[in-house]
Amino acid sequence: MESYIVVPINEQGVWEYENDSSKRDNLEVFVLPKSEMSFIFREGIVDTLNAKFSIFIDEYEEEVIENKWLNETAEMIEKYKASLPVFYHALTLAREKNTELGLELFSF
């Protein structure tokens, strides 16, 4: 099973994502490579995000990095952007669109 990062491109997209709408016209969906998935867990990025924002990012879970946390998240992972090109690109898009970052992480 693949892992995904979902970026709503506007407010309608936020609604579509948060309400699990079958209509997903306003969402950008990125496949997160297994190498990036492993990296964010191995380097403690997930643990840092969970502790900082009181969320629960974990394998087999869906979680949202809210808009208010995007800039701080970008600052945290700036030094890792070469190792996380898909994650970083999706994060940058979410910041540009002023929305949020949906994480759907799975591994087998």
C-alpha positions in Angstrom: 0.0 0.0 0.0 1.3 3.4 -0.9 1.5 6.5 1.3 0.1 9.9 0.2 0.3 13.5 0.9 -2.8 15.5 0.0 -2.8 19.2 -0.5 -6.1 21.1 -0.9 -5.6 23.8 -3.5 -8.4 26.0 -2.2 -11.1 26.2 0.5 -13.3 23.8 -1.5 -10.4 21.4 -1.4 -10.1 21.7 2.3 -13.8 20.8 2.6 -13.4 17.9 0.2 -10.5 16.5 2.2 -11.9 17.0 5.7 -15.3 15.5 4.7 -13.8 12.6 2.8 -15.8 13.7 -0.3 -15.8 11.5 -3.3 -15.2 14.7 -5.3 -11.5 15.4 -5.2 -11.2 18.0 -8.0 -9.6 20.5 -5.7 -6.9 18.3 -4.2 -3.3 17.6 -5.3 -2.3 14.1 -4.3 1.4 13.1 -4.1 2.6 9.6 -3.7 5.2 9.6 -0.9 8.1 7.3 -1.8 9.0 4.6 0.6 12.4 6.1 1.0 10.9 9.4 2.2 8.4 7.6 4.5 11.3 5.7 6.1 13.3 8.9 6.4 10.7 10.9 8.3 10.3 8.1 10.9 14.0 7.3 11.1 15.2 10.9 11.6 12.5 11.6 14.2 10.6 14.1 12.1 7.3 12.4 12.9 8.1 12.4 16.7 9.0 16.0 16.6 5.8 17.0 14.7 3.7 14.9 17.0 5.2 16.5 20.2 5.2 20.0 18.8 1.6 20.1 17.6 0.0 17.5 19.8 -1.0 15.4 16.9 -0.6 11.7 16.2 1.1 11.0 12.9 1.8 7.3 12.6 1.8 4.5 10.1 -1.7 3.4 9.2 -3.1 6.7 10.3 -4.3 9.8 8.6 -3.4 13.2 10.1 -3.5 16.8 9.0 -0.8 19.4 9.5 -3.0 22.5 9.9 -2.3 25.7 8.1 -1.2 27.4 11.3 1.6 24.9 11.6 2.9 24.9 8.0 5.6 27.6 8.4 7.0 26.0 11.5 7.0 22.6 9.8 8.9 24.0 6.9 11.5 25.5 9.2 11.9 22.1 10.9 12.5 20.1 7.8 14.4 22.7 5.8 17.7 21.0 6.4 16.2 17.7 5.1 14.6 19.0 1.9 17.2 17.2 -0.3 16.2 13.9 1.2 12.5 14.7 1.1 11.7 16.2 -2.3 8.1 15.1 -2.5 7.3 15.9 1.1 8.9 19.3 0.8 7.3 20.1 -2.6 3.8 19.2 -1.1 4.5 21.3 2.0 5.6 24.3 -0.2 2.4 24.0 -2.3 0.2 23.9 0.9 2.0 27.1 2.1 1.5 28.7 -1.3 -2.2 27.8 -1.4 -2.6 28.7 2.3 -4.4 25.4 3.1 -3.1 22.4 4.9 -1.2 19.1 4.5 -2.9 15.8 4.7 -0.8 12.8 5.6 -2.0 9.3 4.7 0.9 7.0 5.7 0.9 3.3 5.2 3.7 0.7 5.0 4.0 -3.0 4.5 
